[in-house]
Amino acid sequence: MKKFLAISLAIFACAIVAPQFAFGADSATIKKNMAERKPKIETLKKAGSIGENKAGYLEAMKDAKLSEDDSKLIEAENADRKTVYTAVAKQEKTTVEKVGEIRAKQIRSKANEGDFIQEEDGKWVKAPKPAPKDEKKDEKKDK
């Protein structure tokens, strides 16, 4: 659990808070590019064309017909994610795959209702409607 928390915080710090972190490429550029792609990615998710896989990357859905530009957008996003995951893995002395898996869990937990997400067992599902805030408080009390 401590390792999961450490890696989660490292991903957050590297991707959001600390653009000076050494990615081997210009981290400020990576951060900027990811932010610029986000609205288009959200549109593709809402349309059901792409989803978040269990490895922490975007993936085209089986019957999706993506334009060449959309495919290039997904490739660029996944390449930047891999760069971030690689930097975090090096810092945390773990694997890129493990970082991606942890990031995928974070993405699943925050997915918008109806977005396609791949569960750990490989099954694709639509993200459920988030619980109302009062129910979330009750769940914490139960634990």
C-alpha positions as CSV (number, residue, x, y, z in Angstrom):
1,M,0.0,0.0,0.0
2,K,2.8,2.4,0.8
3,K,4.5,1.7,-2.5
4,F,1.1,2.3,-4.3
5,L,0.7,5.6,-2.5
6,A,4.3,6.7,-3.2
7,I,4.0,5.9,-6.9
8,S,0.6,7.6,-7.1
9,L,2.0,10.7,-5.6
10,A,5.0,10.6,-7.9
11,I,2.8,10.3,-10.9
12,F,0.8,13.3,-9.7
13,A,3.8,15.3,-8.9
14,C,5.5,14.6,-12.2
15,A,2.6,15.1,-14.5
16,I,0.9,18.0,-12.8
17,V,3.0,19.8,-10.2
18,A,6.6,19.5,-11.2
19,P,7.1,20.3,-14.8
20,Q,10.8,20.7,-14.2
21,F,11.1,16.9,-13.5
22,A,13.5,15.3,-16.0
23,F,11.5,13.3,-18.5
24,G,14.3,13.1,-21.0
25,A,12.3,15.4,-23.1
26,D,11.1,18.9,-22.3
27,S,8.6,18.2,-19.5
28,A,6.9,21.6,-19.9
29,T,6.2,20.8,-23.5
30,I,4.8,17.4,-22.6
31,K,2.5,19.0,-20.0
32,K,1.4,21.6,-22.5
33,N,0.7,19.1,-25.2
34,M,-1.3,16.8,-22.9
35,A,-3.4,19.8,-21.7
36,E,-4.0,20.8,-25.4
37,R,-5.1,17.3,-26.3
38,K,-7.4,16.8,-23.4
39,P,-10.6,18.4,-24.8
40,K,-10.4,16.3,-28.0
41,I,-9.7,13.2,-26.0
42,E,-12.7,13.9,-23.8
43,T,-14.8,14.4,-26.9
44,L,-13.7,11.0,-28.3
45,K,-14.4,9.3,-24.9
46,K,-17.8,10.8,-24.8
47,A,-18.5,9.6,-28.3
48,G,-17.5,6.1,-27.2
49,S,-14.6,6.0,-29.7
50,I,-11.8,5.5,-27.2
51,G,-11.4,4.3,-23.7
52,E,-8.8,4.0,-20.9
53,N,-7.2,0.6,-20.9
54,K,-5.9,-1.3,-17.8
55,A,-2.3,-0.4,-18.7
56,G,-2.9,3.4,-18.3
57,Y,-3.1,4.2,-22.0
58,L,-5.9,5.3,-24.4
59,E,-7.2,2.6,-26.8
60,A,-9.6,2.8,-29.7
61,M,-12.8,0.8,-29.1
62,K,-13.4,-2.3,-31.3
63,D,-15.8,-0.8,-33.8
64,A,-14.6,2.8,-33.7
65,K,-13.8,4.5,-36.9
66,L,-11.1,7.1,-36.0
67,S,-9.8,9.6,-38.4
68,E,-6.1,9.7,-39.2
69,D,-5.8,12.9,-37.0
70,D,-7.6,11.2,-34.1
71,S,-5.3,8.1,-34.4
72,K,-2.2,10.4,-34.3
73,L,-3.6,12.3,-31.3
74,I,-4.0,9.0,-29.4
75,E,-0.5,7.9,-30.4
76,A,1.0,11.2,-29.2
77,E,-0.9,11.1,-25.9
78,N,0.2,7.5,-25.3
79,A,3.8,8.4,-26.1
80,D,3.7,11.2,-23.6
81,R,2.1,9.0,-21.0
82,K,4.8,6.4,-21.5
83,T,7.5,9.1,-21.1
84,V,5.9,10.2,-17.8
85,Y,5.5,6.6,-16.6
86,T,9.1,5.9,-17.5
87,A,10.4,8.8,-15.5
88,V,8.3,7.8,-12.5
89,A,9.3,4.2,-12.7
90,K,13.0,5.2,-12.7
91,Q,12.5,7.5,-9.7
92,E,10.5,4.9,-7.8
93,K,12.7,1.9,-8.9
94,T,9.8,0.0,-10.4
95,T,8.6,-0.9,-13.8
96,V,6.9,1.3,-16.4
97,E,4.1,-1.3,-16.5
98,K,3.5,-1.1,-12.8
99,V,3.3,2.7,-13.0
100,G,0.8,2.4,-15.9
101,E,-1.3,0.0,-13.9
102,I,-1.5,2.3,-10.9
103,R,-2.3,5.2,-13.1
104,A,-5.1,3.2,-14.8
105,K,-6.6,2.6,-11.4
106,Q,-6.5,6.4,-10.7
107,I,-8.1,7.1,-14.1
108,R,-10.9,4.4,-13.5
109,S,-11.7,5.9,-10.2
110,K,-12.2,9.4,-11.7
111,A,-13.8,8.4,-15.1
112,N,-16.8,10.3,-16.3
113,E,-20.1,8.5,-16.4
114,G,-20.3,6.5,-19.6
115,D,-16.6,6.5,-20.5
116,F,-15.2,3.2,-21.5
117,I,-12.7,1.8,-19.0
118,Q,-11.0,-1.5,-19.0
119,E,-11.2,-3.3,-15.7
120,E,-8.2,-5.2,-14.3
121,D,-9.6,-8.5,-15.6
122,G,-9.5,-7.0,-19.2
123,K,-13.3,-6.5,-19.5
124,W,-14.4,-3.2,-21.0
125,V,-17.3,-1.5,-19.2
126,K,-18.8,2.0,-19.1
127,A,-17.9,4.0,-16.0
128,P,-20.8,4.2,-13.6
129,K,-22.5,7.3,-12.4
130,P,-20.5,8.6,-9.4
131,A,-22.1,8.2,-6.0
132,P,-23.7,11.3,-4.4
133,K,-21.4,13.0,-1.9
134,D,-23.5,11.9,1.0
135,E,-23.2,8.2,0.0
136,K,-19.4,8.6,-0.3
137,K,-19.3,9.9,3.3
138,D,-21.4,6.9,4.5
139,E,-19.0,4.5,2.7
140,K,-16.0,6.0,4.6
141,K,-17.9,5.6,7.9
142,D,-18.5,1.9,7.2
143,K,-14.7,1.3,6.7
